[in-house]
Amino acid sequence: MNTASRFNWTTGYPSRRSPLFARNIVSTSHPLAAQAGLRMLQAGGNAVDAAIATAACMTLVEPCSNGLGSDAFCILWDGQQLYGLNASGPAPAAWTPEFFKGQVMPRRGWGSVTVPGAVGGWAVLSERFGKLPFADLMQPAIEIAERGYAVPPIVQGKWAMAAALNELTSQPGFAQAFLPGGRAPEVGELFRFTEAARSLKLIAETKGEAFYCGEIAAALARFARETGGALTEADLAAYKPEWVTPLAKDYAGHTLHEIPPNGQGIAAQMALGLLEHCDVTAHAVDSAEAQHLMIEAMKLAFADVYRYVAEPGAMQVSAAQLLDSGYLASRARLIDPQRAQTFGAGNPIKGGTIYLTAADESGMMVSFIQSNYMGFGSGLVLPGYGISLQNRGHCFTLAAGHPNQVAPGKRPFHTIIPAFLTKDGAPVMSFGVMGGNMQPQGHLQTLVRMLSYGQNPQAACDAPRWRFNEGLSINIEPHMPADTIERLRRRGHEIGDIHDSYQDFGAGQFIWRLGAPGVEGYVAASDPRRDGAAVGF
């Protein structure tokens, strides 16, 4: 069967984008970064080479979302099987609960910085699966850092909002790095980041070792000592990314794969498992009835995820228990099709992110995500090296006995989640939707549109989205049908405006494999909510 024939190719929604068909594709939220990945493919590299080059460029062209001090995750199909990589970092050795006594987990500054994992993730991906020399993969990013680039509209808007936040601008190194001339750059203004070029050259020369055991590690540890941080050279030297087996959950004849905890990808799988018991396709795709069922399923999934998901060794239940079909069926029975509810966790015990995806004509497909977490992360930037540090430590809790309670060397709950879709063991789609807790919500909404309603990837990407916050609170994009919004309000959903300097309704990138006799390559979609593009040849 021609897999392209399963889709309705009329998008039906306002969009600046059309689906892209090609044999080799890179899709992400900035065109310069996507083109860097394409450059690697044209030089004889594979999809992993393209993904790493793209990721390195994204640290420069979308600094509100990620940086050289980010964490990362990856799911990839190497042409024969699926692999998962957890490149998130642990807490410094000094981070005991007593270290934070009398505080809440800090949002910004050193109290929010765990060991950055992205650079380590690039290195191990390149070593195991790449074809080109690692230094070649850093070259496009080095060039962009040195010559600069014109700041695009959507990134500029998020940059300007961040520049108004004292919790960021007061952090050591932030203004020097990101407020040239004392302000955020304007749209179209050239932004150079030569200090980041210095780090990228060291990373290139040492295959990432300088970040964890060399010059950069020493500079980071010294910066921490001088400005009140607990991160040490020993913390950095001890870091290693972890290869993991992706979790699998069936839905609509396909299988959704997500990185296992400490990430929240399981939330999307749980929500889809709940919907299998709700007959969502009995209703029109943009109807209040269908959207209500998805919202309530997502709420139920989040209730369990926020209660139980943490570093696997600290969890009181297993991922298998949370994904158990019988358990999800019992939870689905709590959904009232006519009324919005708030849900607590069940009992399953029975006895600023960027996303990119790349695919090549050999069949390799890469789903990759990296993030500073909140816009511009911790706000800390290492002077002289241009390394902006994530604030993932904010995701820990200080609640005694909670599985996500802070502890030395422990990884926090993580929001960034790459995803992958298979059918009967064969690769179908590498995809992701960036944006905090919007990520599993975006996975849920776009997959239901593609798999249950036959919308093509670009249409599913363009379609209006909702975002669950907490309790009965949701946000809805204005191009959702007005009647649907009103009927959701009548069901008790409290629909408000987003008040966040960075988060919105997420941004997705999708590459769907066109596997059939006489059909070659892929079709890709890129989210119009960002400045990016899908590019290919």
C-alpha positions in Angstrom: 0.0 0.0 0.0 1.2 3.5 -0.8 1.3 5.0 2.7 0.7 8.5 1.2 -2.8 7.4 0.1 -3.9 7.1 3.7 -3.9 10.9 4.0 -6.2 13.7 2.9 -3.8 16.1 1.2 -6.1 19.1 1.5 -4.8 20.8 4.6 -8.0 22.7 5.5 -6.2 25.1 7.9 -4.4 28.4 7.4 -0.7 27.8 7.0 2.5 29.2 5.6 3.8 25.7 4.8 3.2 22.9 2.3 4.3 19.3 2.8 7.8 18.6 1.6 8.6 15.4 -0.4 12.2 14.3 -0.7 14.6 11.3 -0.2 16.8 13.1 2.3 15.2 15.6 4.7 16.0 17.8 7.7 13.2 19.6 9.6 13.5 22.0 12.5 12.5 25.4 13.7 15.2 27.5 12.0 16.1 27.3 8.3 19.8 27.9 8.7 20.0 25.0 11.1 18.0 22.8 8.8 20.3 23.7 5.9 23.4 22.8 8.0 22.0 19.3 8.4 21.3 19.1 4.7 24.9 20.2 4.0 26.1 17.1 5.9 23.8 14.8 3.9 25.1 16.3 0.6 28.7 15.7 1.9 28.0 12.0 2.2 26.9 12.0 5.8 23.8 10.2 7.2 20.8 11.4 9.2 22.7 11.2 12.5 25.4 13.5 11.1 22.7 15.9 9.9 20.9 15.9 13.2 24.1 16.7 15.2 25.1 19.5 12.8 21.5 20.9 13.0 21.5 20.6 16.8 24.8 22.5 17.1 23.4 25.4 14.9 20.2 25.5 16.9 22.1 26.5 20.0 23.0 29.7 18.2 19.9 30.6 16.1 17.3 29.8 18.8 19.1 30.7 22.0 15.9 31.3 23.9 15.2 27.5 23.5 18.5 25.8 23.9 22.3 26.3 24.2 25.5 24.4 24.6 24.5 23.8 28.2 21.3 22.0 27.3 20.1 18.4 27.8 19.0 16.2 25.0 17.2 12.9 24.1 17.1 10.9 20.9 15.2 8.0 19.3 16.7 6.7 16.0 16.1 4.0 13.5 19.4 2.9 12.1 17.8 1.0 9.2 17.2 -2.2 11.2 16.2 -1.4 14.7 15.2 1.4 17.2 17.6 2.9 19.7 17.0 5.5 22.5 19.5 7.9 24.1 19.0 9.7 27.4 21.4 12.6 27.4 19.9 14.4 30.4 22.3 15.2 33.3 22.1 14.5 37.0 22.1 16.8 40.0 25.5 18.0 41.4 26.9 15.8 44.2 26.2 18.6 46.7 22.4 18.7 46.0 20.9 17.0 49.1 17.5 17.9 50.4 19.3 19.8 53.2 21.2 21.9 50.6 17.9 23.5 49.7 16.4 23.6 53.2 14.0 26.5 53.7 13.7 27.1 49.9 11.6 26.0 47.0 13.5 24.6 44.0 14.9 27.7 42.3 13.6 28.6 38.8 16.8 30.4 37.7 20.5 30.6 38.7 22.8 28.0 40.0 20.2 26.3 42.1 18.5 25.2 38.9 21.5 23.9 36.9 22.1 20.1 36.6 25.0 18.6 34.6 24.4 19.6 30.9 24.1 16.5 28.7 23.6 17.6 25.1 27.2 17.8 24.0 27.8 14.3 25.5 24.8 13.1 23.5 26.2 14.5 20.2 29.5 12.8 20.8 28.1 9.3 21.5 25.6 9.5 18.7 28.4 10.5 16.3 30.7 7.7 17.6 28.2 5.0 17.3 26.2 5.9 14.2 27.8 8.8 12.3 29.8 8.7 9.1 31.5 12.0 8.9 34.3 13.3 11.2 32.8 14.9 14.3 34.7 18.1 13.7 33.0 18.5 10.3 29.6 18.5 12.1 30.5 21.5 14.2 31.7 23.6 11.3 28.4 25.2 10.2 27.7 26.2 13.7 31.2 27.7 14.1 30.6 29.7 10.9 27.3 31.0 12.1 28.7 32.0 15.5 31.5 33.9 13.9 29.8 35.7 11.1 26.4 36.1 12.8 22.9 35.7 11.5 19.8 37.9 11.1 17.4 37.4 14.0 14.0 36.1 12.7 10.6 37.3 13.9 9.4 34.6 16.3 12.7 34.1 18.0 13.0 37.8 18.4 9.6 38.1 20.1 10.6 35.5 22.6 14.0 37.1 23.1 12.4 40.5 23.7 10.0 39.0 26.3 12.9 37.4 28.1 14.8 40.6 28.2 12.1 42.1 30.3 12.5 39.5 33.1 14.8 40.5 35.9 15.1 36.9 37.0 17.1 36.3 33.8 18.9 39.6 33.2 20.3 39.6 36.7 22.1 36.3 36.2 25.9 36.3 35.7 26.8 36.4 32.0 23.3 36.8 30.6 23.3 40.5 29.6 26.9 40.2 28.2 25.8 37.3 26.0 22.2 38.1 25.0 21.6 41.8 25.4 24.2 43.4 23.1 23.9 47.2 23.4 21.8 46.7 26.5 18.7 45.2 24.7 17.4 42.2 22.7 18.3 42.3 19.0 15.6 43.6 16.6 14.1 41.5 13.8 16.7 41.3 11.0 19.5 42.6 13.2 22.8 40.7 13.0 23.7 38.7 16.1 27.2 37.3 16.5 28.2 34.9 19.3 31.9 34.6 18.9 32.4 33.3 22.5 30.2 30.3 21.5 32.5 29.7 18.5 35.4 29.3 20.9 33.5 26.5 22.7 32.4 24.9 19.5 36.0 24.7 18.2 37.1 23.0 21.5 34.2 20.6 21.3 35.0 19.9 17.7 38.7 19.3 18.4 38.1 17.0 21.3 34.9 15.2 20.3 33.2 16.8 23.2 35.8 15.9 25.8 36.8 19.5 26.6 33.2 20.1 27.9 33.4 17.4 30.5 37.1 16.9 31.3 39.1 19.7 29.7 39.2 23.5 29.3 35.5 24.1 29.3 34.9 21.9 32.3 37.5 23.8 34.3 36.0 27.1 33.3 32.5 26.0 34.2 33.6 24.8 37.6 35.5 28.0 38.3 32.5 30.1 37.2 30.3 28.1 39.6 32.8 28.6 42.5 33.0 32.4 41.8 29.2 33.0 41.5 27.7 30.6 44.1 27.1 27.4 42.2 27.7 23.8 43.3 28.7 22.3 40.0 32.2 20.9 40.1 34.7 19.4 37.7 34.0 16.0 39.3 30.3 16.3 38.5 31.1 17.0 34.8 33.8 14.3 34.5 31.4 11.7 35.9 28.7 12.3 33.3 27.9 9.7 30.7 24.7 9.6 28.4 22.7 6.4 28.7 21.4 4.2 25.9 17.8 3.1 26.7 15.1 1.0 25.2 12.2 3.2 24.1 8.7 2.4 25.6 6.1 1.1 23.1 2.3 1.6 23.1 -0.1 0.6 20.4 -2.7 3.0 19.0 -4.8 2.8 15.8 -2.7 0.0 14.2 0.6 1.7 14.9 3.0 1.8 17.8 4.2 5.0 19.5 7.7 4.9 21.0 8.9 7.3 23.7 12.0 7.6 25.9 11.3 6.0 29.2 11.3 7.9 32.5 12.8 10.3 33.7 10.9 11.8 30.8 7.2 12.6 30.3 6.8 10.8 27.0 4.8 8.1 28.7 2.1 10.7 29.2 1.3 10.7 25.5 1.2 6.9 25.4 -1.1 6.8 28.4 -3.5 9.4 26.9 -3.6 7.4 23.6 -4.2 4.2 25.5 -7.1 5.9 27.3 -8.6 7.1 24.0 -8.6 3.5 22.7 -11.6 3.1 25.1 -13.4 6.3 24.1 -14.4 5.9 20.4 -13.1 9.3 19.5 -13.6 8.8 15.8 -17.4 8.7 16.3 -17.1 12.5 16.3 -15.8 15.0 13.8 -12.2 15.8 14.2 -12.6 19.5 15.3 -15.8 18.9 17.2 -16.2 19.7 20.9 -17.0 16.0 21.5 -13.6 14.8 20.1 -11.5 17.6 21.6 -13.2 17.1 25.0 -12.3 13.4 25.1 -8.7 14.2 24.2 -8.4 16.9 26.9 -9.8 14.6 29.6 -7.5 11.7 28.5 -4.6 14.0 28.7 -5.6 15.2 32.2 -5.8 11.6 33.5 -2.4 10.8 32.1 -0.8 13.9 33.6 -2.3 13.1 37.0 -0.4 9.8 37.1 2.8 11.1 35.5 3.2 14.0 37.9 2.6 11.6 40.9 4.7 8.7 39.8 7.3 9.5 37.1 10.9 10.2 38.1 14.3 8.7 37.7 13.5 5.0 37.2 15.3 3.8 40.3 13.2 6.2 42.5 9.8 5.3 41.0 7.2 3.5 43.1 5.5 2.0 40.1 6.9 0.8 36.8 6.3 2.2 33.3 4.6 -1.2 32.4 2.1 -0.7 35.2 1.2 2.8 34.0 0.8 1.5 30.4 -1.2 -1.6 31.4 -4.3 -1.8 29.1 -6.5 -2.9 32.0 -5.4 0.0 34.2 -6.0 2.5 31.4 -9.4 1.0 30.6 -10.4 1.5 34.3 -9.1 5.1 34.2 -10.9 5.8 30.9 -14.2 5.0 32.6 -13.8 8.1 34.7 -14.2 10.3 31.6 -17.6 12.0 31.4 -18.3 12.9 27.8 -20.4 15.9 28.8 -18.4 17.4 31.7 -14.9 18.6 32.3 -13.4 17.2 35.5 -10.2 17.4 37.7 -8.5 14.1 38.3 -6.2 12.8 41.0 -3.6 10.1 40.4 -4.8 6.5 40.2 -3.3 3.3 41.7 -1.6 1.4 38.9 0.0 -1.1 41.4 -1.6 -4.5 41.0 0.2 -6.9 43.2 12.6 27.0 25.7 13.1 23.3 23.8 14.1 22.7 20.2 13.1 19.7 18.2 14.6 18.4 14.9 14.2 15.3 12.8 16.3 14.0 9.9 16.0 11.1 7.5 18.2 9.8 4.7 17.7 7.6 1.7 19.4 4.7 3.4 16.4 4.5 5.7 18.0 6.0 8.8 15.6 8.3 10.7 16.5 10.5 13.7 14.1 12.1 16.3 16.2 14.5 18.4 15.3 17.1 21.0 17.4 19.4 23.2 16.5 22.2 25.6 17.4 24.8 28.1 13.9 24.2 29.6 12.4 27.6 30.4 13.2 30.4 28.0 17.0 30.9 28.2 17.2 28.3 30.9 18.9 29.3 34.2 20.0 32.6 32.7 23.6 31.8 33.5 26.1 32.1 30.6 29.8 31.2 31.0 31.8 34.3 30.1 34.3 33.8 27.3 32.7 30.5 26.2 29.1 31.4 25.4 27.6 28.4 27.2 24.1 29.1 28.4 23.1 26.6 31.1 19.7 24.9 31.4 17.5 25.0 34.5 16.3 21.4 34.7 16.9 21.3 38.4 13.7 23.3 38.8 11.8 20.1 37.9 12.9 18.4 41.2 10.7 18.6 44.2 11.6 19.1 47.9 8.6 17.1 49.1 9.9 14.3 51.3 9.3 10.8 50.0 8.2 12.0 46.5 9.9 9.9 43.8 11.2 13.1 42.2 12.7 14.5 45.4 16.1 16.1 44.8 19.2 13.9 45.6 22.9 13.9 44.6 23.5 12.4 41.2 19.8 12.0 40.5 18.2 13.1 37.2 15.1 15.3 37.5 11.8 14.7 35.9 12.2 15.9 32.3 9.7 17.4 29.8 11.6 17.1 26.5 10.5 14.0 24.6 11.4 12.9 21.0 8.9 10.4 19.6 8.9 7.7 16.9 6.1 5.8 15.2 6.3 2.2 13.8 3.8 -0.2 12.2 4.4 -3.9 12.4 8.0 -3.3 13.4 8.8 -1.1 10.5 9.6 2.7 10.7 6.8 5.1 9.9 7.5 8.6 11.4 10.1 10.4 13.4 8.5 13.4 15.1 8.2 15.7 18.1 6.4 18.8 19.4 8.5 21.1 21.5 7.2 23.2 24.4 7.2 22.1 28.1 4.2 20.1 29.1 2.7 20.9 25.7 4.9 18.1 24.2 2.8 15.0 25.1 -0.3 17.1 24.4 1.1 17.8 21.0 2.0 14.2 20.4 -1.5 13.2 21.3 -3.3 15.7 19.2 -1.3 15.4 16.0 -1.2 11.6 16.1 -5.0 11.3 16.6 -5.4 13.6 13.6 -3.1 11.6 11.4 -3.9 8.0 12.5 -7.6 8.3 13.4 -8.7 11.0 11.0 -6.3 10.7 8.0 -5.0 14.2 8.1 -1.7 14.6 6.4 1.3 15.6 8.6 1.3 19.3 7.6 -2.5 19.6 8.2 -2.1 17.9 11.6 0.7 20.3 12.3 -1.3 23.4 11.2 -4.6 22.4 13.0 -5.7 24.3 16.0 -4.5 23.0 19.4 -5.6 23.2 23.0 -3.3 23.2 26.0 -4.2 21.8 29.4 -2.7 23.7 32.3 -4.1 22.4 35.6 -7.5 21.8 37.2 -10.1 22.8 34.6 -7.9 25.4 33.0 -7.1 25.1 29.3 -6.0 27.4 26.5 -7.2 27.1 22.9 -5.8 28.6 19.7 -8.1 31.1 18.1 -8.5 29.3 14.8 -10.3 26.4 16.6 -14.0 26.7 15.4 -15.8 29.2 17.5 -18.7 26.7 18.1 -16.2 24.1 19.4 -14.7 26.6 21.9 -18.1 27.6 23.2 -19.3 24.0 23.6 -16.1 23.1 25.5 -16.8 26.1 27.8 -20.3 24.8 28.4 -18.8 21.4 29.5 -17.0 23.2 32.3 -13.6 23.9 30.7 -12.1 27.2 31.9 -10.6 28.8 28.8 -8.1 31.5 29.4 -5.2 33.4 27.8 -1.6 32.2 28.0 0.5 34.4 30.3 4.0 33.0 29.7 7.0 34.8 28.1 8.1 31.7 26.3 5.5 28.8 26.0 2.6 28.7 23.6 1.0 25.8 21.7 4.2 24.0 20.8 6.0 23.6 17.6 6.2 20.3 15.7 8.4 18.7 13.1 7.4 15.5 11.3 9.0 13.1 8.8 6.7 10.3 7.5 8.2 7.5 5.5 6.6 6.7 2.2 7.1 3.0 2.0 5.6 1.3 -1.0 6.6 -0.1 -4.4 7.2 2.8 -6.7 7.2 5.3 -3.9 10.5 6.6 -2.5 11.6 8.8 0.4 9.6 10.8 2.9 7.1 13.6 3.4 7.9 16.2 6.0 6.0 18.9 7.8 7.3 21.9 9.8 5.3 24.0 12.3 4.2 27.4 11.1 4.3 28.5 14.8 8.1 28.9 14.5 10.5 30.4 12.0 11.7 27.0 10.7 11.5 24.8 7.6 11.7 21.3 6.3 14.4 21.1 3.6 15.5 18.2 1.4 16.8 16.8 -1.9 
